Amino acid sequence: MKEKELKALISLLDDPDSEIFSQVEQHLVTCGPEVIPLLEESWEASFDVLSQTRIENIIHRIQFDQIKHELQLWKISNSDDLLEGLLIINRYQYPALDEDIVHFQIAELRRNAWYHLMYDMSPIEKVKLLNNILFREFGLSGNTTNYHDPQNSFIHKVLESKRGNPITLSCIYAIVAQKLDIPIYGINLPKHFVVAYVDNDTENIPLFYINVFNRGQIMKQEDIFSFLKQLNLPPSDDYILPCSNLAIVKRFLRNLMTAYENQGNTEKKDEISLLLQILEEN
């Protein structure tokens, strides 16, 4: 659709006839992201509250449809890239974010660790190096004050505030480690999330575990068993072995649903539920 036709459609958004508005809205939504700049331009020029509200809702619908599409593609062909999955979630709340900022910060953390990394370091020594870079120098820590804040699930906000929940901190830790060829992967514990340093020679069996929320505390398998016992759960490969990136992103979405539910924001909770359904479909 040409720009002139799009502008003509947008000019009808203040029409009081709900049937006309519904048809206009559907046309604009099907145009996709390319119409957003014109909608934003119209919003800035408008002094009509109804028109502005309608424009905001249409932009959100377009962006939400785009996120659903991107998440579906990620699941099918790109789920080996955990950072991209987290950035797609980020776009739900922050669609205009310059994501180069996130890539730059991750690259900077990797570079700072790489500078001190030595070939003959033991796994424990590599973890101590990562702990020093991420916790002591950069300042990451667990957000114990606002544990259930939705912002804890958006990676750029965690990198900005340096406070996060267990899963977001663990993902940052694992992403930086993997970019250094250090085999650290997520462990999908119930009620908590940790990472493990795995032995690539023995089919990714963890050598030990790392509690990133507790500033990189190193744990043995017995500690994991004790934690599960406290929850009255038997040991299971699902809780002991590394999980997939798909499982991680699903858990991110469940955390967000809980966070929005705690805020009483049922609209956002329902939208996140729709994103989760995309990942759970066969």
Buried (B, 14 or more C-beta within 10 A) or exposed (E): EEEEEBEEBBEBBBBEEEEEBEBBBEBBBEBEEEBBEBBBEBBEEBEEEEBBEBBEEBBEBBBBBBBBEBBBEBBEEBBEEBBBBBBBBBBBBBBEBEBEEBEEBBEBBBEBBBEEBEEEBEBEEBBBBBBBBBBEEBEBBBBEEEBBBBBBBBBBBBBEBBBBBBBBBBBBBBBBBBBBEBBBBBBBBEEBBBBBBBEEEEEEBBBBBBBBBBBBEBBEBEBBBEBBEEEEBEEEEEBBBBBBBBBBBBBBBBBBBBBBBEEEBEEBBEBBBEBBEBBEEE
